[in-house]
Amino acid sequence: RMKVHFYGKLSATLGCEIDLEVEYPCTIAGLRTRLTRTHPGLAEMLVDRRVRAVVGDEVVLDSHQLKPGDELDFLAPVSGG
């Protein structure tokens, strides 16, 4: 299982955290695809390249291989003036 945290607009829709059953090997891209299938209303936000994936304290690419015990954060872009 993996804890996935959401920030910004994503947390308003999904909540701050979900606990997912994950089959390894799994990439960030694979997890994004899975989340868009289970939450189709978020597909546009989740595939936005400005939504960053963070594992530990490191921003990672979609090709990043997740490992058991990882915690994943999705950071939505922030807008302001």
C-alpha positions in Angstrom: 0.0 0.0 0.0 1.1 3.6 -0.6 0.0 6.9 0.8 -0.6 9.5 -1.8 -1.0 13.1 -0.7 -2.7 15.9 -2.8 -2.2 19.6 -2.5 -3.9 22.6 -4.1 -6.9 22.1 -6.4 -6.3 18.3 -6.3 -7.0 18.1 -2.5 -10.2 20.0 -2.9 -11.5 17.2 -5.1 -9.7 14.1 -3.8 -9.1 15.0 -0.2 -5.6 15.4 1.3 -4.6 11.8 1.3 -5.6 8.4 -0.1 -4.2 5.0 0.6 -3.7 2.9 -2.6 -2.9 -0.7 -3.3 0.0 -0.6 -5.7 1.5 -3.4 -7.7 5.2 -3.0 -8.3 7.0 -2.1 -10.5 5.0 1.1 -10.8 5.9 4.5 -12.3 4.5 7.9 -11.5 3.0 7.9 -15.0 1.3 4.5 -14.3 -0.1 5.9 -11.1 -1.4 9.0 -12.8 -3.1 6.9 -15.4 -4.7 4.7 -12.7 -5.9 7.7 -10.8 -7.5 9.2 -14.0 -9.4 6.0 -14.5 -10.8 5.9 -11.0 -11.4 9.7 -10.9 -12.2 10.7 -14.5 -13.2 14.3 -13.4 -9.6 14.9 -12.4 -8.0 13.5 -15.6 -7.2 17.0 -17.0 -5.6 18.1 -13.8 -3.6 14.9 -13.2 -2.1 14.8 -16.6 -1.1 18.5 -16.5 2.7 18.6 -16.6 2.6 21.4 -14.1 1.3 19.0 -11.5 4.6 17.8 -9.9 5.2 14.5 -8.3 7.3 14.4 -5.1 8.8 11.3 -3.5 10.4 12.0 -0.2 11.8 15.5 -0.6 12.6 15.2 -4.3 10.6 16.3 -7.3 10.6 13.3 -9.7 9.8 12.6 -13.3 6.9 10.5 -14.5 9.4 7.8 -15.4 10.4 7.4 -11.7 10.0 3.9 -10.4 8.1 3.8 -7.1 9.3 1.4 -4.3 7.4 -0.1 -1.4 7.4 2.3 1.5 7.5 5.4 -0.7 5.1 8.2 0.0 4.0 10.3 -3.0 2.8 13.9 -3.1 1.1 15.5 -6.1 1.5 19.3 -6.0 -0.9 21.3 -8.2 0.3 24.5 -9.7 -0.4 27.6 -7.7 -1.7 30.8 -9.3 -1.7 34.2 -7.7 -1.4 37.8 -8.4 
